[in-house]
Amino acid sequence: MSTVITVVGNLVRDPELKDFGSGKLAKLRLASTERIQTPEGGWKDGDTAFYDVVCWRTLAENVTKSLSKGSKVIVHGKLNYR
């Protein structure tokens, strides 16, 4: 069973493009920090979660051409964990 999620965050490093016989694959590392509202009405940073993201085929090529370390991204897809 897989869960579909949406994560907003920043890239930790430049995407890596790998070429396989059947197509291309891009690997991304995403950091997402939770924002918590304080009782006084202000905001503070919570815990940071790190996600390894994999893109395939045309999306993989577009990601490596258009994104770099520090880019703000929204990722929507299946969550698989080990």
C-alpha positions in Angstrom: 0.0 0.0 0.0 1.3 3.5 -0.8 0.2 6.9 0.4 0.0 9.9 -1.9 1.5 13.1 -0.3 2.4 16.7 -1.2 5.6 18.2 0.3 6.8 21.8 -0.1 10.5 22.4 0.6 13.9 23.2 -0.8 16.5 21.1 -2.7 19.4 20.1 -0.5 21.7 19.5 -3.6 21.6 19.6 -7.4 19.5 16.8 -9.0 21.4 13.8 -10.3 20.5 12.5 -13.7 21.2 8.8 -14.5 20.7 7.1 -17.8 19.3 3.6 -17.9 18.7 1.4 -20.9 14.9 2.0 -20.6 15.1 5.7 -19.9 16.3 8.4 -17.5 16.1 8.7 -13.7 16.6 11.8 -11.6 17.4 11.7 -7.8 16.5 14.7 -5.6 17.0 15.4 -1.9 14.3 17.6 -0.4 14.2 19.4 3.0 10.9 20.5 4.5 10.7 22.5 7.7 7.5 22.7 9.7 6.3 26.1 10.7 4.6 26.3 14.2 2.5 29.2 15.4 3.4 30.3 18.9 0.7 31.2 21.5 1.7 34.9 21.1 0.7 34.8 17.5 4.2 34.6 16.0 5.9 31.8 14.1 8.9 29.5 14.7 10.6 26.7 12.8 9.8 23.2 13.8 11.6 19.9 12.9 13.1 19.5 9.4 12.2 16.3 7.5 14.4 15.1 4.6 12.9 13.2 1.6 14.7 11.3 -1.2 12.7 11.8 -4.4 12.9 9.9 -7.7 11.6 11.2 -11.1 11.5 9.2 -14.3 11.7 9.8 -18.1 10.9 13.3 -19.4 10.2 14.6 -15.9 13.7 13.6 -14.9 15.3 15.5 -17.8 13.2 18.6 -17.1 14.0 18.6 -13.4 17.7 18.4 -13.9 17.7 21.2 -16.5 15.5 23.6 -14.5 16.2 23.0 -10.8 19.4 23.4 -8.6 20.4 23.4 -5.0 18.2 25.7 -2.9 15.3 25.7 -5.4 11.9 25.8 -3.8 9.8 22.9 -5.0 6.4 21.2 -4.5 6.5 17.4 -4.9 3.3 15.4 -5.3 3.5 11.6 -5.4 3.6 8.2 -3.7 5.3 7.9 -0.4 7.3 4.6 0.0 9.3 4.0 3.1 11.7 1.5 4.5 
